[in-house]
Amino acid sequence: VDVLGLTNPIAFGRAARVKVLAAELAEQVALPERWQVEVAAMLSQLGAIALPHDLVEKLYYGHVLTEAETAMVARMPALTEQLLAHIPRLETVRELLARLGRPSLLTVSEDTQEDWLRLASGVLRLATDFDALEAQGNAASFAVDTLRGRGERYRQTVLDALARVRG
């Protein structure tokens, strides 16, 4: 994470903002073991170390990317996984990061670990999406309303938590 801060302050700043919001949301929904969500948030932008500075700016401020730039951005999760794969005790963090790019399963699972992963990844996804909307210059209230409009992507309890902490 320190390397990310030195090489790409924009990505580091986003990771820090997402971490703060994810921690607040996790507390609001009484998510146990929230440290893993916070670590995943801080590491979520790690793949940006391989991106040119101008591309990171375009990405985070919502500018249109070229096909080549989109392909570079698409490799970020794989690079993050590669960098974290051999670090002990980060299996759950890596799973949360892998789920960040997949559609959410909003139903409650019979398996408590699976349900925790679904809720935790939903918290991380909502924090990331909220930050992206704010980085594009949208007011917090507009960002919350926009995300509520995408309700099929997020658990209602997490959306309600977002409205309480940022609405």
C-alpha positions in Angstrom: 0.0 0.0 0.0 2.9 2.3 0.7 4.2 1.7 -2.8 0.8 2.6 -4.2 0.9 5.8 -2.2 4.3 6.7 -3.6 3.7 5.7 -7.2 0.1 6.7 -7.6 -1.3 9.1 -5.1 -4.7 9.3 -6.8 -5.3 5.6 -6.5 -4.0 5.7 -2.9 -6.4 8.5 -2.1 -9.3 6.5 -3.6 -8.3 3.4 -1.6 -8.2 5.5 1.6 -11.6 7.0 1.0 -13.1 3.7 0.2 -11.6 2.2 3.4 -13.1 4.9 5.5 -16.6 4.5 4.0 -16.5 0.7 4.0 -15.6 0.8 7.7 -18.5 3.1 8.4 -20.9 0.9 6.5 -19.6 -2.3 8.1 -20.1 -0.7 11.5 -23.6 0.4 10.6 -24.7 -3.1 9.4 -22.9 -4.7 12.4 -20.6 -6.7 10.2 -18.2 -8.9 12.3 -14.5 -9.2 11.3 -14.6 -5.8 9.5 -10.9 -5.5 9.5 -10.9 -7.8 6.4 -13.2 -5.4 4.6 -10.9 -2.5 5.5 -7.8 -4.3 4.3 -9.6 -5.2 1.1 -10.6 -1.6 0.6 -7.0 -0.4 1.0 -5.7 -3.1 -1.4 -8.6 -2.6 -3.9 -6.6 -0.1 -6.0 -3.3 -1.9 -5.9 -3.5 -3.0 -9.5 -3.3 0.7 -10.4 0.5 0.7 -9.9 0.8 -0.7 -13.4 -1.3 2.0 -15.0 0.0 5.3 -16.4 -0.8 8.3 -14.3 -3.0 10.0 -16.9 -5.0 6.8 -17.3 -5.7 6.6 -13.5 -6.9 10.2 -13.6 -9.2 9.4 -16.6 -10.5 6.3 -14.8 -11.2 7.9 -11.4 -12.8 11.0 -12.8 -15.2 9.1 -15.1 -13.7 10.1 -18.4 -14.3 7.9 -21.5 -11.5 5.4 -22.0 -10.2 4.1 -25.3 -10.4 0.3 -26.0 -6.7 -0.1 -25.2 -7.1 1.8 -21.9 -10.2 -0.3 -21.0 -8.1 -3.4 -21.6 -5.4 -2.1 -19.3 -7.9 -1.3 -16.6 -9.4 -4.8 -17.0 -6.1 -6.3 -16.0 -6.0 -4.5 -12.6 -7.9 -7.3 -10.6 -5.6 -10.0 -12.0 -2.5 -8.0 -11.1 -3.8 -7.4 -7.6 -4.5 -11.1 -7.1 -1.0 -11.9 -8.4 0.6 -9.4 -5.9 -1.4 -10.8 -3.0 -1.4 -14.5 -3.8 1.5 -15.4 -1.6 0.8 -13.3 1.4 -0.4 -15.5 4.3 -3.8 -15.0 5.9 -5.2 -12.8 3.2 -7.4 -15.5 1.6 -10.6 -13.8 2.7 -9.4 -10.4 1.6 -8.5 -11.8 -1.8 -12.0 -13.4 -2.0 -13.6 -10.0 -1.3 -11.5 -8.4 -4.0 -12.4 -11.1 -6.5 -16.1 -10.6 -5.7 -15.8 -6.9 -6.3 -16.0 -7.4 -10.0 -18.8 -10.0 -10.0 -22.5 -9.5 -9.7 -23.8 -9.5 -6.1 -25.9 -12.3 -4.7 -28.4 -10.5 -2.5 -30.1 -13.5 -0.9 -29.2 -14.6 2.5 -27.3 -17.9 2.4 -27.7 -20.8 4.8 -23.9 -20.9 5.1 -22.8 -18.2 7.5 -19.4 -17.8 6.0 -20.9 -17.4 2.5 -23.5 -14.9 3.9 -20.7 -12.9 5.5 -18.8 -12.8 2.2 -21.9 -11.6 0.4 -22.5 -8.9 2.9 -18.9 -7.8 3.2 -18.4 -7.7 -0.6 -21.6 -5.7 -0.9 -20.3 -3.2 1.6 -17.0 -2.9 -0.4 -18.8 -2.6 -3.7 -21.2 0.1 -2.5 -18.3 2.1 -0.9 -16.3 1.8 -4.2 -19.3 2.8 -6.4 -20.2 5.7 -4.1 -16.6 7.0 -4.3 -16.6 6.7 -8.1 -19.8 8.9 -8.3 -18.4 11.5 -5.9 -15.1 11.6 -7.8 -17.0 12.5 -10.9 -18.2 15.7 -9.1 -21.6 14.5 -7.9 -23.0 15.6 -4.6 -23.3 12.9 -1.9 -27.1 13.1 -1.9 -27.1 12.6 -5.7 -24.7 9.7 -5.4 -26.9 8.0 -2.8 -30.0 8.5 -4.9 -28.2 7.1 -7.9 -27.1 4.0 -6.0 -30.6 3.5 -4.6 -31.8 3.5 -8.3 -29.5 0.6 -8.8 -31.0 -1.2 -5.9 -30.9 -4.6 -7.5 -27.1 -4.5 -7.1 -27.0 -3.8 -3.3 -28.6 -5.1 -0.2 -31.2 -2.7 1.2 -29.6 -2.7 4.6 -26.3 -1.5 3.1 -28.1 1.2 1.1 -29.9 2.4 4.2 -26.5 2.5 6.0 -25.0 4.6 3.2 -27.9 7.0 3.5 -27.3 7.4 7.2 -23.6 8.0 6.9 -23.5 10.0 3.7 -27.1 10.9 2.7 
